[in-house]
Amino acid sequence: SSEEAEQKYGELYCYTFHDGKTVSESHTLLFLTENVKGNAAYMWVRYSQEGYDSSQNRTRGSWNIESRISAEKQNGEWVVTGIREAP
């Protein structure tokens, strides 16, 4: 479910399919740029993702989506705090 995915993956849950029909996924990720200042950072990436059913038929997908991922260093670990996709 969407709630389970959000709890398991936090802000990154939007990069998984949780529709109950998708049994496997394929992802690509291209790093574009980043900026780190102290305990705050962001990076721009371009991603594609595809979901497949149990017969390996593609059921859904998104291609070449540019996203800005914000992160903060909390207790010594980087934590994603926000994701904005280009319109």
TORROFI-384215 format. One record per residue: residue number from 1; x, y, z of N, C-alpha, C in turn. Coordinates in Angstrom, 3 decimals, decimal comma, padded with zeros to 6 digits. Each point is the difference from the previous one (the first is absolute). Layout:
N
SITE   num       n.px       n.py       n.pz      ca.px      ca.py      ca.pz       c.px       c.py       c.pz
SITE   NUM          X          Y          Z          X          Y          Z          X          Y          Z
...
***
This chain:
87
SITE   num       n.px       n.py       n.pz      ca.px      ca.py      ca.pz       c.px       c.py       c.pz
SITE     1    000,841   -001,188    000,000   -000,841    001,188    000,000    000,881    001,244    000,000
SITE     2   -000,597    001,099   -000,330    000,726    001,268   -000,003    000,508    000,341    001,394
SITE     3   -000,808   -000,260    001,016    000,401    000,307    001,373    001,207   -000,840    000,427
SITE     4   -000,003   -001,293   -000,352    001,129   -000,874    000,341    001,266    000,437   -000,718
SITE     5   -000,130    000,360   -001,271    001,165    000,446   -000,772    000,563    001,289    000,573
SITE     6   -000,877    000,936    000,376    000,473    001,265    000,560    000,717   -000,233    001,329
SITE     7   -000,515   -000,902    000,809    000,649   -000,297    001,278    001,354   -000,681   -000,217
SITE     8    000,074   -000,914   -000,970    001,236   -000,746   -000,244    001,064    000,854   -000,676
SITE     9   -000,405    000,841   -000,973    000,965    000,741   -000,816    000,043    001,493    000,288
SITE    10   -000,861    000,507    000,857   -000,025    001,434    000,283   -000,326    000,797   -001,246
SITE    11    000,702    001,110   -000,192   -000,255    000,864   -001,155    000,248   -000,700   -001,337
SITE    12    000,778   -001,074    000,012    000,317   -000,687   -001,250   -001,085   -000,975   -000,445
SITE    13   -001,111   -000,084    000,717   -001,044   -000,946   -000,357   -000,582    000,265   -001,390
SITE    14    000,120    001,218   -000,502   -000,551    000,291   -001,323    000,776   -000,702   -001,114
SITE    15    001,128   -000,603    000,334    000,782   -000,726   -001,001   -000,295   -001,494   -000,003
SITE    16   -001,092   -000,402    000,636   -000,436   -001,396   -000,033   -001,454   -000,041   -000,434
SITE    17   -000,430   -001,138   -000,532   -001,407   -000,193   -000,352   -000,644   -000,785    001,133
SITE    18   -001,123    000,466    000,492   -000,667   -000,670    001,105   -001,482   -000,117   -000,304
SITE    19   -000,279   -000,492   -001,218   -001,384   -000,112   -000,451   -000,578   -001,389    000,220
SITE    20    000,811   -000,942    000,493   -000,480   -001,358    000,213    000,082   -000,874   -001,235
SITE    21    000,237    000,570   -001,183    000,080   -000,758   -001,248    001,436   -000,210   -000,444
SITE    22    000,866    000,910    000,381    001,395   -000,044   -000,430    000,774   -000,966    000,883
SITE    23    000,667   -000,974   -000,647    000,767   -000,988    000,773    001,504    000,187   -000,162
SITE    24    000,427    000,740   -001,036    001,425    000,302   -000,149    000,130    001,374   -000,651
SITE    25    001,188    000,596    000,176    000,247    001,343   -000,506    001,384    000,095   -000,620
SITE    26    000,150    000,952   -000,897    001,289    000,320   -000,604    000,189    001,503    000,136
SITE    27    001,199    000,414    000,446    000,277    001,416    000,222    001,326    000,394   -000,653
SITE    28    000,054    001,215   -000,517    001,269    000,605   -000,418    000,084    001,351    000,685
SITE    29    001,221    000,419    000,297    000,211    001,269    000,692    001,260    000,636   -000,560
SITE    30   -000,120    001,233   -000,436    001,140    000,754   -000,512    000,228    001,191    000,915
SITE    31    001,169    000,084    000,584    000,381    001,111    000,864    000,329    001,203   -000,873
SITE    32   -000,584    001,168    000,291    000,241    001,200   -000,788    000,926    000,980    000,712
SITE    33   -000,328    000,384    001,247    000,817    000,955    000,739   -000,369   -000,051    001,473
SITE    34    000,848    000,610    000,840   -000,275    000,037    001,436    000,601    001,243    000,624
SITE    35   -000,455    000,304    001,218    000,522    001,112    000,767   -000,114   -000,375    001,477
SITE    36    001,114    000,073    000,722    000,026   -000,318    001,421    000,546    001,215    000,743
SITE    37   -000,742    000,459    000,998    000,444    001,102    000,860   -000,299   -000,393    001,439
SITE    38    001,036   -000,360    000,731   -000,182   -000,401    001,389   -000,850   -001,237    000,128
SITE    39   -001,129    000,120    000,698   -000,890   -001,137    000,221   -001,195   -000,014   -000,942
SITE    40    000,057    000,782   -001,067   -001,084    000,048   -000,981    000,568   -000,279   -001,385
SITE    41   -000,789   -000,689   -000,806    000,464   -000,334   -001,345   -001,202   -000,190   -000,930
SITE    42    000,282    000,091   -001,286   -000,992   -000,399   -000,987    000,728   -000,570   -001,196
SITE    43   -000,724   -000,788   -000,787    000,538   -000,517   -001,248   -001,112   -000,073   -001,027
SITE    44    000,394    000,179   -001,243   -000,907   -000,173   -001,117    000,324   -001,333   -000,650
SITE    45   -001,053   -000,771   -000,278    000,151   -001,293   -000,660   -001,048   -000,106   -001,108
SITE    46    000,227   -000,911   -000,920   -000,998   -000,350   -001,015   -000,241   -001,500    000,136
SITE    47   -001,264   -000,393    000,139   -000,286   -001,414    000,208   -001,084   -000,502   -000,946
SITE    48    000,002   -001,298   -000,169   -001,063   -000,716   -000,696   -000,325   -001,227    000,839
SITE    49   -001,253   -000,424   -000,046   -000,386   -001,198    000,728   -001,115   -000,700   -000,757
SITE    50    000,016   -001,325    000,061   -001,028   -000,801   -000,641   -000,462   -001,066    000,974
SITE    51   -001,294   -000,309   -000,017   -000,555   -001,055    000,830   -000,518   -001,133   -000,871
SITE    52    000,129   -001,229    000,502   -000,402   -001,189   -000,753   -000,921   -000,867    000,844
SITE    53   -000,933   -000,684   -000,677   -000,878   -000,929    000,704    000,654   -001,381    000,072
SITE    54   -000,710   -000,977    000,502    000,578   -001,342    000,198    000,357   -000,691   -001,316
SITE    55   -000,539    000,465   -001,130    000,347   -000,548   -001,318    001,102    000,805   -000,674
SITE    56    000,599    000,936    000,742    001,048    000,885   -000,487   -000,464    000,935   -001,108
SITE    57   -001,298    000,307   -000,018   -000,535    001,026   -000,889    000,117    001,346    000,706
SITE    58    000,453    001,014   -000,726    000,119    001,325    000,604   -001,403    000,532    000,303
SITE    59   -000,204    000,422    001,234   -001,307    000,493    000,419   -000,017    001,512    000,162
SITE    60    001,157    000,602    000,229    000,072    001,447    000,182    001,435    000,455   -000,094
SITE    61    000,193    001,299   -000,113    001,356    000,513   -000,053    000,050    001,510   -000,105
SITE    62    001,175    000,533    000,308    000,308    001,418   -000,133    001,417    000,074   -000,568
SITE    63    000,240    000,930   -000,920    001,290    000,055   -000,659    000,570    001,409   -000,007
SITE    64    001,303    000,087    000,279    000,761    001,252   -000,074   -000,620    001,131    000,823
SITE    65   -000,299   -000,290    001,250   -000,575    000,976    000,917    001,142    000,661    000,785
SITE    66    000,100    001,321   -000,069    001,023    000,706    000,778   -000,555    000,359    001,367
SITE    67    000,800   -000,263    001,035   -000,420    000,238    001,378    001,106    000,653    000,799
SITE    68   -000,407    000,861    000,915    000,927    000,618    000,960   -000,260   -000,658    001,346
SITE    69    001,010   -000,658    000,538   -000,114   -000,705    001,272    000,762    000,790    001,055
SITE    70   -000,719    000,443    001,041    000,606    000,733    001,116    000,292   -000,967    001,134
SITE    71    001,091    000,262    000,719    000,369   -000,863    001,118    000,622    000,821    001,115
SITE    72   -000,087   -000,526    001,214    000,636    000,601    001,166    000,766   -001,081    000,739
SITE    73    001,110    000,395    000,596    000,766   -000,928    000,821   -000,613    000,009    001,395
SITE    74   -000,496   -001,157    000,423   -000,647   -000,141    001,306    000,651   -001,163    000,738
SITE    75    000,536    000,283    001,173    000,662   -001,034    000,805    001,080   -000,738   -000,793
SITE    76    000,737    000,746   -000,820    001,104   -000,579   -000,753   -000,393   -000,704   -001,282
SITE    77   -001,288   -000,017   -000,368   -000,453   -000,669   -001,223   -000,765    000,985   -000,875
SITE    78    000,137   -000,155   -001,314   -000,742    000,836   -000,936   -001,416   -000,554   -000,128
SITE    79   -000,986    000,882    000,150   -001,410   -000,378   -000,062   -000,682    000,860   -001,055
SITE    80   -000,718   -000,638   -000,919   -000,741    000,736   -001,019   -001,151    000,731    000,669
SITE    81   -000,092    001,301   -000,244   -001,043    000,815    000,619   -001,027    000,538   -000,982
SITE    82    000,277   -000,117   -001,295   -000,949    000,486   -000,984    000,397   -000,387   -001,407
SITE    83   -001,001   -000,136   -000,850    000,212   -000,321   -001,411   -000,937    000,874   -000,815
SITE    84    000,564    000,702   -000,966   -000,802    000,810   -000,916    000,355   -000,409   -001,410
SITE    85   -001,017   -000,270   -000,795    000,235   -000,376   -001,387   -000,226    001,196   -000,904
SITE    86    000,797    000,056   -001,065   -000,133    001,084   -000,970   -001,375   -000,101   -000,656
SITE    87   -000,626    001,135   -000,266   -001,340   -000,034   -000,633    000,066   -000,522   -001,421
***
